[in-house]
């Protein structure tokens, strides 16, 4: 079972991240970025599942600057959304550097690090792939990407971007704009999953869509297998 460990932020303060370690490491690190519900039981299960595939995983507390240690169940949507509205996005993106450094400390300086994020975490994952020293990105239904359309073209690492075709939380114009940005980026693959909404990968909770979720995870594993497993 995983446990929370301390990570030192760039400003010297510390924050918690859930660490899931594999029985047989594959040499690669992975940062799992939660939804606005933070590192709840579902996020821990995602971290443990990737650890079972050989990845050494860290899932950080996204809200440590404002309300550390608050990890919410899906029966608290209003509080979770309030957390998301208050979050220091640039601050959380900056945390990916120390998280990647901690994974390389554990795995070796040549280790490669991927990022996978959901909802708010999907937004952070894409920005982290641009600003911080990570090697691959998978972004599930990232919210508020319309605020970053000028920066998104700078993404140069291998990446997968997922949206649900019927997502009520992400305007179709935003999805179209993101797709257009990456239409000529050979390092980025874009997928819009039919008959799915927001949080379609949330196994065990509505609105989980198992076929889309399994395909999306298979694609993520294939990307990470090519881009980060095996070190430099």
N, C-alpha and C positions, 0 to 999 in steps of 0.2 A: 504494500500500500504506500501511496505517496505521502509526503509531508511538506509543510511550509518551511522555507529557508529564507534567510535575509540576503537582500541584494543592495549594494551601495549605489545610489543614484549619482548622477553627474555633479550634483551640488553637495555631495557628501552625506546627505540624509540616507536612511535605509528604508526599504519597503519589503513586503513579503511577496513571495512567489511560490506556488505549489510545484514541487519537484516530483516527477514520476520517472523512475529509473528502470531500464530494461534488464532482464536477466542476462541477455546476450546482446551487448551494445553493437550497433552497426557503424559506430564512429561519427554519426551525425547528430546535431542538436536541432531541437524544434521548439519554437515559442508559440504557445496557443493563447490567442487573445480572445477574451470572453465577450459575450453580449453585455448589455447594460445591467444584467443581473449579477455580473461579476463571477468570481470563481465558485460557483455553486456545484451541486452534486453532478449535474450533467457535464459541466466543463471538466471536472475532475475525471469523469468517465472517458471523455475524449482524450485527455492527457494519458490516462492509463492504457487506452486502446492503442495509441501510437507508440507508447513505451513497449507494449507487447510485440510491436513490429520492429523493435530494436532502437528506436529513437530515445535519446535523453531529452526530457521535456520539462520546460518551465512555463507555468501559466501565472502571470503576474496579477496582483491586485491593481486594477485599473484606477481605483478611486482613492488611493492612499493619501493623496494630497488633501482631500476634502473630508473623507470619512473612512479611515482605514479599517479593514477587516469586516466590512459590511457585504455579505454575500447572500443574495436573495433568492427565494423560491419563485416559481412562476405564478403564485397567487398574490404577488405584490407588484403588479405592473406599474402602478402609479409612482411608487417610490423608486422603482428601477429607472423609469423614464426621467424622473427628477434628477437622479444621479447623473444620467447621461447628459442632461442639459447643462449641468454645472461643471462637467469634466474639463480639465486643462488638456486639450487635445495635443498641443505641441509638447507639453510636458510628458504625456504618456508616450508619444512617439520617441522622445529622447530617451526613454527608459529601455528601448530595444537595444541600444548600444551596450549598456551594462549587462543586460540579460544575455546577449550574445557573447560578451566577454566571459561571463560566468560559465556558460556552456563550453567555451573553448578552454577555460581553465581546467574543467573536468575532463575534457576529451582530448586536449592537445591543441596547440596553436594553429595547426593546419586544418582543424575540423571546420566543416561548413555548417551553416545554420539556416534553417528555413523558418518561415513565419506562416501561421494559419490563423485567420481571424474570422469572427462571426458578428454580423450586425455592426455595432460600434467598433468591434475588433477588426472587422473587415476594412473599415475606413483606416484604422490605425496601421493595419498590415500593409496596405498599399503605400501610405506615406512613409512608413518605416523602410520599405523596399527602396524608396528614393533617397531618404536622408541618412539611414543608418547602415552599418556594415553587416548586412545579411545577404544571403545567397539565392533565395527563392521565396516566392510569395504565393499563397492561396487565399483569396478574399471571397468569403461568402456574404452575399447581399449587404455590401457596405453602404451605410447610410450617409447622407449629407455630402456625397462626393461632388455635388454641384458647386460646393465651396472651394474646390481644389482643381477645377478643370484646367487652370493654367499650369499647375504643377504636375499633374498626372502624366503628361507626355514624357517626363524625365525618367520614368521607370525603365530600367535597363536590364534588370535581372529576370530570369525565367519566372513566369507568373501565370496563374489561372485566375479568372474572374468569373464569379457565379452570381446570377440573379434568378429569382423566381419570376415566371412570366406574369403572374397575377399578384404581385407584391403590393399591398395597400400602403406600405410605409415608404416606398421609393417611387417617385414620379417616373412615368414612362419616358418623359423627356430627358431625365437624368440618365437613365439606362441607355437610351439612344446616344446621348452625348458621349458617354464613356465608351460605348462600342465603337463609335466613330473615331475617337482618339486612338484606339489601339488597332484599328483595321489594317494599318500598315506597319505594325510592330511585330516582327517575327518571333520575338521572345515572349509574347503574350497571347494566350488563348482565351477566348470569351465564350461563355455558355449561358444561354437563357433557357431554364428548364420549364417545359410546358406543364400546365396544370399544377403549378406549385406557387405558394405564396412566400411570405417572409418566414424564416426559421424552418424551412422544409427539412433541414438536417438534424433537427432536435429530436433525436430518438427517444421514444417513451413519452413524448409530450406533443400535443397538438401545436401546429399543424404539420406534424411529421409526415413526409412522403417517402416511404422506404425505397422505392425504385430509384427516384432521383437522388436520394441521399447516398445510396450505395454506389451509384455510378459516379457521383461527385467525389466520393472518398477514393474510389479506385483510380480516378484521374489524378487526384492529389498524390496518392502513393506512387504512381508512375512518374510524376514530375519530380518528387523528392528523390526517388530512386535514381533518376538520371542526373539531378542537379546537385545533390548534397551528400549522398551516401558514398563513402570511400575517401572523403577528405579532399585535399587540394589536388 
